[in-house]
Amino acid sequence: MSEQYAEAREIITSSDDIKVYSHIDCDGICSGAILSTILDRQNKEHEIEFVNLDVLDDIELTHELTIFSDLGSGQRIDTNAKNGQKIIILDHHPPLRDLDYREGKDYTYLEINPIHHGIDGSYCVCGGGLCYFLSKEFGYDDLSWIGLLSAVGDMQNTTTGHFEGLNEIIQQDAIDGGYLEVNKNDLNIYGRQTRPLFVALSYFSDVKLPITNNTNETMAVLEELGIEEKHKRKTLGQLTMEDKQKLYQYLSRSISQAVPGKYVKYISRLILGDSYTFLQEDKGSFLRDASEFSTAMNACGRNHKEEIAMEVLKGDRIESLDDLEAVSLEHRRNIAQAIEKVTADAESNIIELENLQYFDGTGIKPEIVGTITGMILGYCNWQKPIIGFTQTESDGLKVSLRCSRLLSYDGIHFGNIIRQVAGDVGGTGGGHSMACGAYIPLEKKEEFLSRFNNELNGKLIN
């Protein structure tokens, strides 16, 4: 891809009228921030817009150069390209077009996608990573930490607990630059910097344990293990190695008692994984831990406040950081209300079929139904995926699926399945093995559920 990056630099350097489109999630926001920083430093005036995928097909191109980041490969973005216009795509999703597509065009078309080069776009590099390698072409290695953050937000380390491929290069650049510290095989529990440990443990949902959704139980466990005292609570980041070992042993023992033997070999991968600390952020800040930082980025995307997130990434730690904290707080309130709505009567609201379970999320914003679905998993049968539905403004259905990591470790890729089933009912879909989604026609809900349920026959242990 080195020749492509050199060409991308030439295209940007020779252009003055530039528009950037990027996705609304953490990866897309990080991608947009990196590109905007490159263009700022090159004194290039530019516009940036964060969008959903469904607005890109047949989009009107009105600028000399249009750059698409973390999207574009799977959409018909050049249908209306005019003679002399320029297009750059930096995307890691499955491409519609091959490398030869650009030949014979009367406009410039450059698509940088790792899949064209035999590189896995799910685990080896994401959109922000691709944009970071473009920044390196300009000599801006200091943006490595944003590339690393995008990979965390895109869950590129979820399967193995650490980064692979091009992501390893980004990680090493961030370490060498003094931006990042990596703790190998740390406890993989969210909320390392800011969330009390007894609360963080209660969100464990890959397997339903006595501690799941039960803070009284987590407090009792931590006291019994000698990790905490009744009136002296800690965060994960405050634990000693001895404390972490005690907690690992407790979780390993509890999970092994709760899962079929088939899954025992995956237990350590549920509990352990590399943790990432941004050394130039304040201690105790949610920006210091990569997972918490990525959640804040996603909160902005879910609430149409991507510009706030981008400005924080570009260095504004005053006004934009205050705005980011406010958005995150409102986001948590919305999530709590939605979860309460679904779980108030979980037995009635969560419908279980032979191979899956689902709930009707009518009234839940499409932007957060995926987050809600993931958190609902702790109230369900972890051995089946959970699907949430909610209506979109265009009278379609947004579908979000989440599952225990154990199911994906065992080889089930729900992103591929949902793409196929959604397509069969006239919709579109895709995503990761354990977190994916789709848009389908409103009247196709029952057919979608039936087809999905049948597609999972023989794949699950029930």
N, C-alpha and C positions, 0 to 999 in steps of 0.2 A: 504493500500500500504506500510505500515511500514516494514513488513517482506520482501517485494520486495526490498526496499531501503537498508535494512541491507544486503541482498544477493548481491546487486549491489556493495556495498562497499567491500565485501569479494572478489568478482570477480576482481575488479580493483586492490585491494591490492596484489592479488596473480599473477597479470599479468605484463609483462615487455615489450611486443611488441604490441603496441596499435595504432589503427587507428580510427579517428573520422570522420564521415560524418554528415554534417549539411546543412540545407537549406540556400538559398541565401537571404532571407528577414530579416527584423529586428529581428523577433522571432528566426529564425535560427542562425543568427549571435550572438545574445545574448546567445543562448543555447551553441554555440561553445565556446564563451568566458568563460562562467562559467565552462564548462568541461575542457577546457585547463588550467584554473586557478587551478582547483582541481588537475589535473595531475601534473602541475608545483610544487605545494606545496607538493605533494606526491613524488616528485623527479622521476616522471615517464616520460621517453622519449616517445614522441608521434607525430604522424602526424595528421593534420586536413585538411579536404578538404570540401569546400562549393559547393554544387551541386544542379542542378535541379532534379525534381522527375523522369524525363524520363530516367535517366542513372542508376537507381537503380535496375530495374528488372533484375534478373539473374546475378547480379554483382559478380565478382570474389573476393573472400575473401582470402587475403594473409597474414593476421596478426593473432597473437595469440588471441587478443581481438579486435573486431570491435564494436564501439558504434555508433548508429544512433540517432540523436537528431532532433526533429521537423519534422521528416520524418521516413519512414520505416514501419509503421503500415499498410499502404495501398499499399505497394510494395512487390514484391517477392524477398526479400533480402537474403534469406537463401537457395536458390536453390542449390548453389555450396558450401555450408558449409561442411567442412571436419571433420573427426573424431578428437575430442579433441579441436576444435576451440570453441571460446566463442563469444556470441552475446548479446549485451544489446540494447534495443530500449527504448527511452524516447520520446513518441509522443502522441499528443492529437487528432489526426485525426481518422476518422472511421477505425477500424482495420479489416483486412482480416481474422485474426486468433483469436481463443478464448483462454482463459486462460489455457486450457488443451493441447494446441498444443505442448507444450514443452515435454510432456511425451513420453518416448521411443526413444528419439533422442540420437545419439552418439556424439553430440556436445551440449554445454551449450547454452540454449536459454532463455533469460529473457526479457519479454516485459512489460514495465510499461506504461499503458495507462489508463487514468481516466475513459474512457467509459466502460472498463471491470468492474469497481466498481460503476457504476451508477452515475458517475459524468460527467456533461456536459463539453465537451472539447471545446466548442465555447465561453463560457462565464465564466467558473469557474477556468480554468487553461490552460495555453498554454505550448509550448515546453520549453521555458526559465524558466517558473515556475516549471515544473517537474525537470529540471536540478538544479534549486535552492534548491529544497527539497533534492536532492542528496548531494548538497554541505553542507546542514545542517547536514546530516548524518556524514559528516567529521568534523563538528564543525565550518564551514565557514559561519556564519550568515552575515558577512559583504558583501556578494554578493547579498543581498536582493534587492538592488536598481536596479540591472541588471535584476532580475526576474520581477520587476515591470515595467521596461522599455519594456521588451519583451511583456508584456500583453497590454501595450499601443500600441505598434507597431502592435499587432495582433488584435486590435480593440475589445478587450474583454469587454470593458466598454461602447461600442457604444449604445447598446439598452437602458440601464437604466441611463447612465451617471455616474455610479460608479461601483466599483468592487464587485464581489460576490464570495462566496465559498472559495476555496483555495487561490484565488487572494487576498482576504481580509487578510488572514494570512500573505502573503508576504508583503502586504502594511503595516501592523502593525509592522512587523519586521523591515522594512525600516524606519518607523517613530521612533521606539524605538532605533534604531541604530544611529539616528541623520543624516540620509541620505536624508530624504524626508519630505516635508511639503505638506499637502493636503488641498486645499481650497474647501470646500463643495459648490455645486451649484453655481459655478462661471460661467461667460459668456463663452460659448463654441465656441470661435473664435480662429482660428489657427494663430500663430505668436506672442504669448504673449510677448516674450522677445525682438525680433529683428525687427518685421515688423511694419511699421507705421500703426496706426489703420485705417486710411482712405483707405489704400491698403488692409488690412486684411478684412475689411467689404465688399469690392468689390468682394471678392471671394465667398461670400455667394451664394450657388447654389441649396440648397435643394428645394427652391421655388424661381422662378424668380421674383425678386423685382426691383424697380427702381434703387436700389444701385448696383445690380448685374452687374459686369464688367463695372462699371461706377464710376471712382474715383472722377470725378467732383461732382457727386451727393452725394457721401459719405462725401466729404469735406463740402459741403453745409449743409448736415444733422447734422454733428458733430458741426458745428458752430452755427446752429440754436438751437441745444439742449444745447448750452453753455458748451460743453465738450472740445472743442478746439477753439483756435484763429487762424486766417488765417496764421500767420507766426510762430506758436508755436504748432507743431504737436507732438502727443504722441503715445506710444504703449499701448496695452491693460494692460500690467503690471503696467503702471503708473497711471491708473485711480483710482479715489476714489470710495468708495462704492456708494456715491451719483451719480457719473457719470455713474457707471455701472447700477444703477437702472433706470436712464433716458434712457440709451441705450436699456435695456431690454424692457421697456415699448414701445419704438419706434418699435423695432423688432416685439414684440408680436402683436401690433396693425397692422403693415404692413402685417404680414403673415396672420393674421385672415381675412383680407380683400381680400387676394389673393387665399385662398384655399377653397375647398368645405367644408361644415359643418362637414362632416365625419371626417376630419382631425384636427379640432380645438382642440380636447382634447390632441393632441400630441405636440402642439406648444411649451410648456415649455420645453419638452424634446429636441427639436431642438436647443433651445437657451442656456439651462443651463446644466452643467455637472461639475463633480469634476475636478480641475486642479492640476497638480503634479509638484512640484518644487524640483529639486535636490540641496540641501543646500550646498553641498561641491563644486559645480561649481561656476564659477565667475558670478556675477550679470551682466546682459546684454548679456551673452554668450548664443548661441543657445543650448548649452549643459545643461543649467539650467532648461529649460522647457522640460518635457518629450515628448510632441508631436513633438517639433522641433528636439530634439535629435533623436527620432525614424525616422524622415524623413531623417536625415543625414545617419543613418544606412542603410535605404532602398536605398538611392542614391548610396552607395558603392555596395550594392548587384546588383543593376540594371546595374552597370558599371564594374562588375567583379573585384571589389577592396575590397572584404570582409575582407582580411587580415588587411587592414588599419583600418577598423571599429573595428575589434577585438582587435587590439593593443590599440586603444583609450579606449575601455571598460576595458582593462586590466591595464590601468593607464598611458599610454604614452600621455602626454599632451604637448609634444614639437614637435618632427618630425612628428609623426603620426597625430597629430591634424592639423598641417599645411597641410599635404596631404589630410586630410578629408575635410578641407575647400576648397581646390582646386577641389576635386572631386565633392563636392556639387555645386560649382559655375558652373562647366562644365555641370553638370546634369541639372541645371536650364536653362542654355542656350539651351541645346538640347530640353527640354520640351517646351520652348518658341517658338522655331523654328517649332516644330511639331504642336503646337496649331495654330500658324499663318497659317500653310499650310492647316489645316482643316477648320478653321473659316474664311479664306479670302473670301470664297464664301460658307457660311454655308448653304444657301438654296439649293444649288446644291450638296454639299458634304455630307450633313446629310440627309439621306433618311428616311422618316417616314412611317411606316406601321400602321395597325390598333392598334396594342398593343405594338409596340416597335419602336425604331429608331436606325439607324446604320450608320457607315461611313467606308470607305475603307482607311485603314492606310498604304497602300503600301509604303515602304521606311522608316517607323517608326520602330525602333528597337523593337523586341518582348519584351525586358526587360522593356520598358517604356510605352508600349501601354496601360497598365492598368492605369497608372498615367494620361496619356493624356485623356483617356476616362472619368475619373472622373472630369477632369477640363473642358472638353467639355460640361458636363452636364449643365453648366451655360448658354449655348447658345441654349439649346434645350427645349423641352416640358418636364417639370419636372414630369408630371404625367405618363410618360412611361420610362422604362429603356433605356439606351443607350448602344449600343454594338459597339466595335471597332475590326476590323480585321487587321491582318498583317501577312505576310508570314514568315515562319521560314526557317532556313538553310536546313532543311530536306524536303523542298517543301510541308510542311503542312501549316495549318493556326493556328495562335494563336488568340484566342477569349477572349476579356475582356469585362465584363459587370459591369456597375455602375448604381446606381439609387438613387433617393432621399430617405433619411432615413424615410420619411413618408410612403413610400410603404412597407418597411420592418416592421415598427411599426404596420402597418395594417395587418401583418401576412403573407406576401408573402416572401418565402425564395428562392431567386433566385439561391443560391448555389445548392440547391437540384434539382431545375428545370434544371439548366444547366448540372448537372451531368447526369440526365436522358436523355435529348435531345442529348447531345454529345455522350453518349453511343449508342443511337438509330442510329446514323449515322457513327458509327465505330470509335469514338474518346473517349477521357476521359475528365472529368471536375469535378468541385466542388468549394467549397469556402464558403464565408459568405453570409448572407441574402442580403446584399447590395453591396458587392464587391466580384466578383467571376470570374472564367475563365475556358477555355477549350482549348484543342488541337484537331483539326478535320482534316480529309483529305481535300486537296485543292478543290477537285471537289464536295465536299458535302456542300459548303457554302449555296447555295440556298435552299437545302433541310433542312439544319439546321435552317435557318431563317423562313421557312414556318412552320416547326414543333414547333419552339419556339413561334412564333406568335399565332399559334393555341392553344398551351398549356396555354396561358394567357387569352383565351376567358373567360369572366365573372369575371376575377380576378381584373381588373382595372376599375377606374372611368375615362372615356374619355370625 
